[in-house]
Amino acid sequence: MSKRRRKRRQPQSLLSIFIVFAILIGGWLFSGGKPSDLNSLIQRMTQIGSTPIKNVASSDELAKLDYHSGEQSFIYINHNKANLNPASWQTNHVIYSNLDSLNRTSKGNVAYLTSRNLASDDNRVRQYVEPTGWHQKMVDHQPIINRGHLIAYSISKGISTTGTYQPNDSSGDQNNPKNLFTQTAFSNQRVQTIFEQKVRDALKAGKRVIFYAKPIFRGRELMARGIHLEAISTDQSLNFNVYLYNVQPNVAFDYATGRSRIDREMKVPEP
């Protein structure tokens, strides 16, 4: 479950971006640029001030991916198109997978959601489950890991620990071991919340959504290397497929154990 996302400063003002665009287009016109070159020019301009986000063809190789300092904190899978079937939405429920032999949530969960699953923060309780790889540490006076929910608290109102919808339950999933993993504070609060908000917005608009979340572990490691998220609405207006690296600025992790050390060379840019 992600906390409220702090508003961040944009790296460039709209005015400065407009000026750069105007200069580039002016130079193209002055040099007698051909219309066939205009598309490539526009593509270059849209990448100013940001790093293009990587894409992988499928989820098969995710566990083998290594994060390198300075890279984007997430990548697209299948060109950001979900492999979920909208026609499989039948009833409002969540399929919670059993923990594996190492007590990890390595098999992933899938939720079939409607607007009635939008939960209020008023019913939150203290979290106490310690997922595998849980070794909390404060860096720069801030905790570096969270209890990350596969299916966010904010979209699981009325869902019992068995996955069925209970209309009298006004709370969301909070301390279900089948729905938690050790997630960095950055991945949880700065990245995953972006995609959870897309799901919330679709639900608020009255759409029915299939949401899939699977932490990705390498071998027998106790801390996930990242989390794979997919979502699609039955009208397909919502559709994404992403992999979020489980990384934290200024911290290096031993994913075999979840232990960590300060590493000021570890840079993770804002998404």
C-alpha positions in Angstrom: 0.0 0.0 0.0 1.4 3.4 -0.9 1.3 6.5 1.1 0.1 9.8 -0.4 2.6 10.8 -3.0 4.4 14.1 -2.4 4.2 16.6 -5.2 7.5 16.9 -6.9 9.1 19.7 -8.9 9.2 19.4 -12.6 12.8 19.3 -14.0 12.1 22.0 -16.6 9.5 24.7 -16.8 7.0 24.7 -19.6 8.5 27.9 -20.9 12.0 26.5 -21.2 10.7 23.4 -23.0 8.7 25.6 -25.4 11.8 27.7 -26.1 13.9 24.6 -26.9 11.2 23.2 -29.2 10.9 26.6 -31.0 14.7 26.7 -31.5 14.8 23.1 -32.9 11.8 23.6 -35.2 13.2 27.0 -36.4 16.5 25.5 -37.1 14.9 22.6 -39.0 12.9 25.1 -41.2 15.9 27.4 -41.8 18.0 24.5 -42.9 15.4 23.4 -45.4 14.3 20.3 -43.6 12.2 17.8 -45.4 8.7 17.0 -44.2 9.8 13.3 -43.9 12.3 14.4 -41.3 9.7 16.1 -39.1 8.5 13.0 -37.3 12.0 12.1 -36.1 12.6 15.6 -35.0 9.4 15.6 -32.9 10.3 12.2 -31.4 13.7 13.7 -30.3 12.0 16.7 -28.8 9.5 14.7 -26.7 12.5 13.0 -25.1 14.2 16.3 -24.0 14.6 16.3 -20.2 13.8 12.7 -19.8 15.3 9.3 -20.4 13.4 7.0 -22.7 11.8 4.1 -20.8 13.1 0.7 -21.7 10.8 -2.0 -23.0 11.1 -5.8 -22.8 9.1 -8.2 -24.9 7.8 -10.4 -22.1 8.0 -11.0 -18.3 10.0 -14.2 -18.7 13.4 -12.6 -18.2 12.5 -10.1 -15.4 14.4 -12.0 -12.6 17.6 -11.7 -14.6 17.5 -7.9 -14.9 20.0 -5.9 -12.9 19.4 -2.2 -12.0 22.2 0.2 -12.7 22.5 3.5 -10.9 20.9 6.4 -12.8 18.5 4.2 -14.9 14.8 4.7 -14.9 13.1 3.0 -11.9 10.6 1.0 -14.1 10.4 -0.5 -17.6 7.6 -1.3 -19.9 6.7 -4.9 -20.8 5.1 -5.8 -24.2 5.1 -2.1 -25.1 3.0 -1.3 -22.0 0.1 -3.5 -23.1 -1.4 -6.0 -20.6 -1.6 -9.7 -21.3 -4.8 -9.9 -19.3 -8.1 -11.0 -20.9 -10.9 -8.4 -20.2 -13.5 -11.1 -20.8 -12.2 -13.1 -17.8 -13.9 -10.5 -15.4 -16.9 -12.3 -14.0 -17.3 -11.6 -10.2 -15.7 -9.1 -7.8 -13.0 -10.9 -5.9 -9.2 -11.4 -5.5 -7.2 -14.5 -6.1 -4.5 -14.7 -3.4 -1.8 -17.2 -4.2 -0.3 -19.3 -1.5 3.1 -18.5 -0.2 5.9 -20.5 -1.7 8.3 -22.9 0.2 10.3 -19.9 1.4 7.2 -18.0 2.6 7.4 -15.5 -0.3 4.6 -14.0 -2.3 6.4 -15.1 -5.5 3.3 -16.4 -7.4 1.4 -13.1 -7.6 -2.2 -12.1 -7.0 -5.0 -11.0 -9.4 -7.9 -8.8 -8.5 -11.3 -8.2 -10.2 -12.3 -4.8 -9.0 -15.2 -2.3 -9.1 -15.8 1.1 -7.6 -17.1 -0.5 -4.4 -13.5 -1.7 -3.7 -12.2 1.9 -3.2 -11.2 2.1 0.5 -10.9 5.1 2.8 -7.7 5.8 4.9 -10.0 6.1 7.9 -9.9 2.3 8.6 -6.2 1.8 8.5 -4.6 -0.2 11.3 -1.0 -0.8 12.3 0.9 -3.1 10.1 2.9 -5.9 11.8 3.6 -8.6 9.3 7.3 -8.9 8.4 7.7 -10.3 4.9 10.8 -12.3 3.9 13.9 -10.1 3.6 12.6 -7.6 6.2 15.5 -5.6 7.7 14.4 -2.1 8.4 17.0 0.7 8.4 16.8 4.5 8.6 18.8 6.4 6.1 18.8 10.2 6.2 16.2 9.8 9.0 13.8 8.0 6.8 12.8 4.3 6.6 14.1 2.6 3.5 11.6 -0.3 3.2 7.8 -0.6 3.4 5.4 -3.5 3.7 4.4 -3.4 0.1 0.9 -4.6 -0.9 0.5 -6.5 -4.1 -3.2 -5.5 -4.2 -3.2 -2.0 -2.7 -5.2 -1.3 0.5 -6.9 1.6 -1.3 -8.5 -0.7 -4.0 -9.3 -3.7 -1.8 -12.3 -2.5 0.3 -14.5 -5.4 1.4 -12.1 -8.1 0.2 -11.6 -10.8 2.9 -8.4 -12.7 3.4 -9.9 -15.6 1.4 -10.4 -13.1 -1.5 -14.2 -13.0 -1.5 -16.1 -9.7 -1.4 -17.8 -9.0 2.0 -20.2 -6.0 1.7 -20.2 -5.4 5.4 -16.4 -5.0 5.6 -15.5 -1.4 5.1 -11.7 -1.9 5.3 -9.2 -3.0 2.7 -6.5 -5.6 2.9 -3.8 -4.7 5.4 -2.1 -7.5 7.2 -2.6 -10.5 4.9 0.8 -12.3 4.5 -0.3 -13.5 1.1 -0.5 -9.9 -0.1 2.7 -8.4 1.3 6.4 -8.3 0.3 9.4 -6.3 1.4 9.4 -3.2 -0.9 11.7 -0.2 -0.9 10.1 3.1 0.2 10.9 4.6 -3.1 9.4 1.8 -5.2 6.3 1.8 -3.1 5.7 5.5 -2.5 7.2 7.1 -5.6 6.6 4.6 -8.4 3.9 2.0 -7.6 1.5 4.7 -6.4 1.6 6.1 -10.0 0.1 2.9 -11.4 -2.2 2.3 -8.5 -3.7 5.8 -9.1 -4.5 4.9 -12.7 -6.5 1.9 -11.3 -8.2 4.1 -8.7 -9.1 6.7 -11.4 -10.6 4.0 -13.6 -12.7 2.6 -10.7 -13.9 6.0 -9.7 -15.1 6.4 -13.3 -17.2 3.3 -12.9 -15.0 0.9 -14.8 -14.4 -2.7 -14.0 -10.7 -3.5 -13.7 -8.5 -6.6 -13.7 -5.3 -5.9 -11.7 -2.3 -8.3 -11.5 0.7 -7.9 -9.2 3.7 -10.3 -8.8 6.9 -9.7 -6.9 9.8 -11.0 -8.9 12.5 -13.0 -7.0 15.7 -14.3 -8.3 16.3 -17.9 -7.3 16.0 -18.4 -3.6 16.6 -14.7 -2.7 14.3 -13.4 0.1 13.9 -9.9 -1.2 12.2 -9.3 -4.5 14.2 -7.6 -7.3 11.1 -5.8 -8.4 7.3 -6.1 -9.0 5.4 -6.8 -12.2 2.1 -4.9 -12.5 -0.6 -5.3 -15.1 -4.0 -3.8 -15.4 -6.8 -3.6 -17.9 -10.4 -2.4 -17.7 -13.2 -4.3 -19.4 -13.5 -1.4 -21.9 -9.7 -1.4 -22.4 -9.4 2.3 -21.8 -7.0 1.4 -18.9 -4.2 -0.8 -20.1 -0.6 -1.0 -18.7 2.1 -3.6 -18.2 5.2 -2.5 -16.2 8.1 -3.8 -14.1 9.2 -1.7 -11.2 12.7 -2.1 -9.8 12.9 -2.6 -6.1 15.5 0.0 -5.5 16.2 2.9 -3.2 18.4 6.0 -3.7 21.6 6.0 -1.7 21.2 2.3 -0.7 22.5 -1.0 -2.0 20.7 -4.2 -1.1 21.8 -7.8 -0.7 18.7 -9.3 -2.2 19.6 -12.8 -0.9 18.9 -11.6 2.7 17.3 -8.2 2.4 20.1 -6.5 4.3 21.5 -3.2 3.1 24.3 -0.7 3.2 24.5 3.0 2.5 25.8 3.7 -1.1 25.8 7.3 -2.1 26.6 6.4 -5.6 23.2 4.7 -6.0 21.1 7.2 -7.9 17.4 6.5 -8.7 15.7 9.3 -10.7 12.2 10.3 -10.1 9.7 8.7 -12.6 
